[in-house]
Amino acid sequence: GAGVSQSPSNKVTEKGKDVELRCDPISGHTALYWYRQRLGQGLEFLIYFQGNSAPDKSGLPSDRFSAERTGESVSTLTIQRTQQEDSAVYLCASSPNLWLGGTSYGYTFGSGTRLTVV
Amino acid sequence: AQSVTQLDSQVPVFEEAPVELRCNYSSSVSVYLFWYVQYPNQGLQLLLKYLSGSTLVKGINGFEAEFNKSQTSFHLRKPSVHISDTAEYFCAVSESRGGSNYKLTFGKGTLLTVNP
């Protein structure tokens, strides 16, 4: 697609429920990232996928968080048993093949999913 | 590991005035540096980046930034701002090589408010 697409744009859920967030990267972008943006905070790295390599999950805050990506396509971020502290904007970004130059390409971000846990 | 400090959480200015948004970073290795802008309810958009070479980098919308290695700074400037520049600005850093050169570390952001 022309840009990084995220859905839903807004999600309100009750504490304790599971939620699934979706990211559709730019076609041909092999690298995909999830970041979390809490109110008044910077962006917090969650997870990174690069093609078929093992993902870097070092930023996932707890085992309630998981993410999947099949090949170079759509990714889903799942949060189980949501807590109020999970309320944030979840941003997805994609980038061309990083083996060609690391972050020198920069990232292209989606518009985010605003998650509110009540 | 890298870190980024944006010294001002909010910067109010009048239209057509100059502005400087400050960013300092910490890293034990050579770095790439970025500025992103986030308009309300939108994702982040790349303004400019420093990879190597000339320390003065020009970006979109008339913004520029200067890399100062000795002061570990990458301040963003614009000589004359417009109302439409009102947004949140994020400074980010990554390793330029090595095993973690895919990961961007962001500052907490500076909210630029341009008043008429």
Interface residues (C-beta under 8 A of the other chain):
Chain A: V4 A31 Y33 Y35 G40 Q41 G42 L43 F45 Y48 Q50 D56 L91 A93 S95 L98 G102 T103 S104 G106 Y107 T108 F109 G110 S111 G112
Chain B: V4 S9 Y32 F34 Y36 N41 Q42 G43 L44 Q45 L46 K49 L51 F90 A92 S94 E95 S96 R97 N101 Y102 K103 L104 T105 F106 G107 K108 G109
